Amino acid sequence: MALDTQTIEQLEAASFRRLISHLQNNTEVQNIDLMILADFCRNCLSKWMVSSANELGVEFDYDQAREHVYGMPYSEWKGLHQQPATPEQMAAFQARQDAKQKG
């Protein structure tokens, strides 16, 4: 059964809201870990929201998007939940970036 465009968009929107909620409830998952494993993080989601807003002609800036994704101002989230990246995390992140450049 093929779904119509409106239903697909509703499913996508609901899934995105669930992803945002999941990330807000799992603050122990650090952005660098997301970048290492999945090549995106909360900040990427925020940038994608801003880009989508721009495509729709809606004013929505990066700080607003981050507050939406993080569930609070980014500076507050950072102070409460962000841990310094370990040398191992930085090495893994750099290895991922190097692998991407090699293509």
C-alpha positions in Angstrom: 0.0 0.0 0.0 1.5 3.3 -1.1 1.2 6.2 1.3 0.3 9.7 0.1 2.8 12.5 0.5 0.9 14.2 3.4 1.0 10.9 5.4 4.7 10.4 4.7 5.4 13.9 5.9 3.4 13.4 9.0 5.3 10.1 9.7 8.6 11.9 9.1 7.7 14.8 11.4 6.6 12.4 14.2 9.8 10.4 13.8 11.9 13.6 14.0 10.1 14.7 17.2 10.7 11.3 18.6 14.4 11.5 17.7 14.7 14.9 19.4 12.9 13.7 22.5 15.2 10.6 22.6 18.3 12.8 22.4 17.0 15.2 25.0 16.3 12.3 27.4 19.7 10.7 26.8 22.1 13.5 27.7 24.9 11.0 28.5 25.3 10.6 24.7 27.8 13.2 23.8 27.8 15.0 20.5 31.3 13.7 19.7 30.1 10.1 20.1 27.3 10.8 17.7 29.7 12.3 15.2 32.1 9.4 15.5 29.3 6.8 15.1 26.8 8.4 12.8 28.5 11.5 11.3 25.8 13.8 12.8 25.0 15.3 16.1 22.5 17.6 17.8 24.2 20.7 16.3 23.8 19.1 12.8 20.1 18.6 13.4 19.9 22.3 14.4 21.6 23.4 11.2 19.3 21.2 9.2 16.3 22.8 10.8 17.7 26.3 10.0 18.3 25.2 6.4 14.7 23.8 6.1 13.3 27.0 7.6 15.2 29.0 5.0 13.9 26.8 2.2 10.4 27.5 3.4 11.0 31.3 3.8 10.6 31.0 7.6 12.8 33.0 10.0 14.4 30.5 12.4 18.0 31.1 13.5 20.6 28.7 14.7 20.2 29.6 18.4 16.4 29.0 18.2 17.0 25.7 16.5 19.6 24.6 19.1 17.2 25.5 21.9 14.5 23.4 20.2 16.8 20.4 19.7 18.5 20.6 23.1 15.3 21.4 24.9 17.0 24.4 26.6 19.5 27.1 25.6 22.7 25.5 24.3 24.9 27.2 26.9 22.7 25.7 29.7 22.8 22.2 28.1 26.6 22.5 27.6 27.1 23.4 31.3 24.9 20.6 32.5 25.7 17.8 30.2 28.7 18.3 27.9 31.9 16.5 28.9 35.3 17.4 27.5 36.3 15.1 24.7 38.8 12.4 25.6 42.0 11.9 23.6 40.4 8.6 22.4 37.3 10.4 21.2 39.3 13.0 19.4 41.4 10.4 17.7 38.4 8.4 16.6 36.7 11.6 15.3 39.9 12.6 13.4 40.1 9.1 11.9 36.5 9.3 10.8 37.2 12.7 9.2 40.3 11.4 7.5 38.4 8.4 6.1 35.7 10.7 4.7 38.3 12.8 2.9 39.8 9.7 1.3 36.3 8.9 0.1 
